[in-house]
Amino acid sequence: MEKVYNSKEVEKKWCKYWIENKTFSAKSDENRKPFTMFIPPANITGSLHMGHALNVTLQDIIIRFKKLKGYNTLWVPGTDHGGIATQNVVEKLLKKEGRTKHDLGREKFLEKMQQWKTETGGAILDQLKKLGCGLDWDRLAFTMDESRSKAVKKAFIKLFNKGLIYRGKRLVNWCSRCATALSDIEVEYEDEKSNLWYVKYPLRDCGECIIIATTRPETMLGDTAVAVNPDDNRYAKLIGKTIKLPLVDREIKIISDYAIDKSFGTGAVKVTPAHDAIDNEIGKRNNLETIEVIDTGGRMINVQSKYLCLSVEEARKKIVKDLEASGFLIKTEDYAHSVGKCYRCSTKVESLMSEQWFLNVKEMSEKAVESINDGRMSFYPQSWKKPYVLWLENLRDWCLSRQIWWGHKIPVYYCVDEKGKKTNCKPIASFDRPEVCSYCKGRNFIQDEDVLDTWFSSALWPMSIFDWGEDENNEDLRYFYPASVLATGHEIIYLWVARMVQFGLEFMKDVPYSDVFIHGIVRDKNGKKMSKSLGNVVNPGDVMDKYGTDALRFALAQVAAPGRDMQISEESFLTARNFANKIWNASRFIIINSQDIDEFDKNIQTFELADEWIIAEFAATASKVKADYESYNIDSAAREIYDFFWTKYCDWYIELSKIRIMSADLNVKKRVLSILVYLLKSTLQLISPVMPFIAEEIWQILNKGEKYAGIISESSLAEVKDGNSGSIEKMKVLQDIIVKIRILRSEMNISPVIRIEALFNVLDERKEEVAKENEIYIKQLARISSIRFGKNIARPKNSALVITGGFEIFLLLGGLIDIEKEKARLAKEIALAKQEVGRTTLKLQNEGFMKRAAESEIEEIKLRLNEANVKIEKINESLKFWE
């Protein structure tokens, strides 16, 4: 076994082996229980970022743990075409060349997109392999490959023929930069400092006016009413009156509607149905005219020539200036409000009237809510259930069409005449171009130019990966659908998670997964979101190269609390790498010292307290870790393993075992090494989901070098031996003694080479028995030359005092002692003891705690209080000793 762990070589070897030997490939097997997961397909917009690394690491941990438990596990890989996001990236590259997509034309541009997909998609898959992801690479899918494309067409046609997909002119979210409509969940909102303008609208014929407040004076040119709340007595007499729209001189009415917030501004607002979602609903209820004044390029239309073709920002400035000059502007206030922006390019989104394809999701949303309320689907953490349900209950119809070129072209065909003009025949949804129009018998057709929202194909992912588009009832679908769990970030719960549930229930009559494990996003060490502009982006590839893949995985795992954002730093990766080195070095120590052992004892027997203690500690750790893995508390599992292996196994048990390891009696040596190897193997199994490379390498070495003798993920979880819980309490006695003596030695700078005599003044006879039985370990680990036990021992001269729960320990230091330093140390000890008295007293005085706490917990606190008081008393006596 190499002296130093070479992560690069080990990772390269096992990545190659797992893939070539199809370790994680799966086929349906009715004799085994399936456990299915699918990767949230990464957009082909470049390389994987830290969020991707977190997501796939957590999934890999889950799949590897389930494989260890004997499930027929399947984790399906894939990538997403990314729609707007990917097209934006390629358009930016063209811009650097001084070209646009229109210079290439649609066909050539799509060839360019395919080229990009080949280059970046391959890089992403290579990164997933480097991360050690246990994916079934034979099932690799892409949202625009042939099978997935068939699924998209099939789903669209089914929904179209059912009457759920329709085309209509409605208010949509529009990105002028991407030149496309966006669904509600593709709009991200940011707080922005702006102004609130107060404008007077004069009433016709009477010389009075009504004052409105608005954040968007440029849209007033499209106003078709002013609205007030019907319960607002200030305006009761004005409802129904006619006013003149400033700058336009068009007459509009004052109407009443309960959507109006009486506390906003003056309580009177302008209504522009063509450019605001709430105004649009008000317009429908009150039969208002819809006047469009902003076009898809974000410029003014249908307005006076002085405003025509101005950008929204230019028009705003000019209109405010004109309102002020005309005496209509009453005042301007600073105002912060939420502004919608494109989720891909951050351009401000406009609300525009547009002809688009929509999906009626009302019934699907109701079924989705029902599926979570009846327990078919669960969220981890549960706190995400409420916002998810609330969102579904208030969901508007889904705007499906996008005015871009990269994506699934909408499978709708229009009948056209000889001149290419659309006829009045109904459009036809079809897999291929129809041969004849069923309405007019015409044979000329054109396909709709728009593409589908990228989330449409993503919503079909849980079933399209099993070729649902080709066969709705194939063997894989019957066996592997629904998936067992979806692991994803909270930022796409609405964009993706909910859509998959809607489509799963619609097409498969079942939810696509039973559990939804939500993780947070990765932030820097200061809690800031990683971004290129802040310069705080950490590239997972760089981390893997510098610290090793296992270090990256462990660092992410130990901070991945369900549902909460997490902070990561260079120190996190360094700590994780140190842990990998600790595992390697401890394993190497055991393996080197086992070379003369032909076969380890399979029937583990404990002969000493240390053996019983470590078995009990491992039993508790294994139980907790398994429960954590099952409930997706990956962070807790990682920390439990770290604490057990580093502190209990290495720092304590290996050190306590060294006397027996060095024993000339081969049977004594064999017994303790059998325990060490059993625990090492068992711990490697538990850590292998998180750190698969180092676990696999050591696992193979422990199997006596037999060439790849059973992959660790295919081994059965070792049977956990029953632990003697009483041994844990006994061991605490030893640890308390050893740790406190070590602390004193450190504070007094006593070299480990120097062994010291110790007198144990016994305060607790039960603890005396434990200490006596394990005296050899106290001597070894605390560097004590001899121990004498007794009662009522007077403190010797030139001795230092250590107080534990059961002893006053006098360390005979002779000329080694510094009296002033010893007094300072004791003063610090007494301060800590007083803090403990304060804490425990407060708890015992807390009525709420005393009512709900278990009797054993109360007794433990009383014991701690008593020990702290005894300690204070003994230290005070000791301080008098130095006076």
DAZI-V828376 format. One record per run of one state. SS is the DSSP state (h for helix, s for strand, l for the rest). FROM is the first residue (numbers start at 1). TO is the last residue. Records with the same first field share a line. If there is no record, write none. Layout:
SS->FROM-TO / FROM-TO
This chain:
l->1-6 / 21-33 / 39-41 / 44-49 / 69-71 / 81-82 / 97-100 / 105-105 / 131-135 / 143-145 / 162-164 / 176-179 / 183-183 / 204-208 / 215-216 / 223-224 / 229-232 / 239-241 / 245-250 / 257-267 / 272-276 / 286-293 / 295-298 / 301-310 / 327-328 / 343-347 / 349-349 / 360-361 / 374-377 / 381-383 / 394-397 / 400-400 / 403-408 / 410-411 / 417-421 / 423-427 / 430-444 / 448-450 / 453-453 / 460-460 / 465-474 / 481-482 / 509-512 / 520-521 / 524-528 / 530-539 / 548-548 / 558-565 / 568-569 / 593-608 / 631-633 / 662-665 / 689-691 / 703-711 / 715-724 / 748-755 / 763-764 / 774-774 / 783-783 / 791-798 / 804-806 / 813-813 / 817-818 / 846-846 / 853-854 / 882-883
h->7-20 / 50-68 / 83-96 / 101-104 / 106-130 / 146-161 / 184-186 / 217-222 / 233-238 / 277-285 / 312-326 / 362-373 / 384-393 / 454-459 / 461-464 / 475-480 / 490-508 / 540-547 / 549-557 / 570-592 / 609-630 / 634-661 / 666-688 / 692-702 / 712-714 / 725-747 / 765-773 / 775-782 / 814-816 / 819-845 / 847-852 / 855-881
s->34-38 / 42-43 / 72-80 / 136-142 / 165-175 / 180-182 / 187-203 / 209-214 / 225-228 / 242-244 / 251-256 / 268-271 / 294-294 / 299-300 / 311-311 / 329-342 / 348-348 / 350-359 / 378-380 / 398-399 / 401-402 / 409-409 / 412-416 / 422-422 / 428-429 / 445-447 / 451-452 / 483-489 / 513-519 / 522-523 / 529-529 / 566-567 / 756-762 / 784-790 / 799-803 / 807-812
